[in-house]
Amino acid sequence: MSSRTDTLERLSPLWGAADAPTRWVIWHRATAETSEPFECVVFDRELNVPYDVDEAGDVDGTMLGEVVRRMREAGTPETHVYPGRPCG
């Protein structure tokens, strides 16, 4: 199995049958650090943190793009509003 296939298999719970209906959310987070006004982030509402899809060394963003594509296909909600609970 290739590294890409292994990584997609490991990330498959993000678009698979959910334990809770809205655990995973695609969050379009505003950013001033890039030329794009928003960055796409996978957010874990159970742990109340962004999920690091890039930890597998996704330097060019292709893995994140594929994960988000599969999540959209599975009907994962998307938002521009912070999807988590208040911290603290």
N, C-alpha and C positions, 0 to 999 in steps of 0.2 A: 504494500500500500504506500502511496506517496504521502509526503508530509502534508500536502494540501488536503488530501482525502482524510487523513488522520485528524487534522484540525477541524474540518467540517463535521466529521463524525462526533468529535468532542463537543462542538458547539450546537449540535442538532437539537438539544432541549430548548434552545431559544425560539425555534419555529415549530417544534413538535407539540403534541397534546399538552396543554398547560395544566399544572397542578392547581393553580388558581387562575381564574379567567383573565386577570390583567396583571400578572406578575411582571411580564416583560413589556416594555413600551419603547417605541422608537422616538427619541426626543431630539428635536431640532434646536440645539442649544446655540444661543447668540454668542458670537465671538468677535473680538477685535484684533485677534492675533493673526488672522489670515486675510486674504483678499475676499473670501467668501463671508457673507454676513451670518451664516449659520453652519454649524457642523453637526453631522448626524451621529448620535450616540445611542447605544443600547442601554436602557436603564432598568435595573432590577428593583422593582418596587418593594419586594419582600425585605431585601437587605438595605434598601434606601440609598443605593450608590450606583454610579455608572458602571457597567460591566465592560471590562477591558478585552475587547475582541482582538486588539492589536498585540496582546502579550505573546502571541506565537511568532512575532517578527514580521508582521504584515506591513512592510515598509511602504509599499505603493498603494495601499488601501484596497486592493482587490479582494481580500478576505472579508473586510467589513462590508464592501459592496455586495458580495455574494450572500453574506449573512442577512443583511437588510432586505435584499431581494427575496430571499426565502421567507423571512418574517412577514413581509408585505403579502406574499402569496398565501400565507397561512392566516391572514387577517389580523395581524398584530396591530393594536392601535398606535397612532402617531400623534404627537402634540408639539407645539411650540412653547407651551406652558410647563414649568417645572413639575414633573410627575410624581415627586416624592413627598414625604412628610417633612415638616420642619425639623431641622437638626437641633439637638441639645436637649 
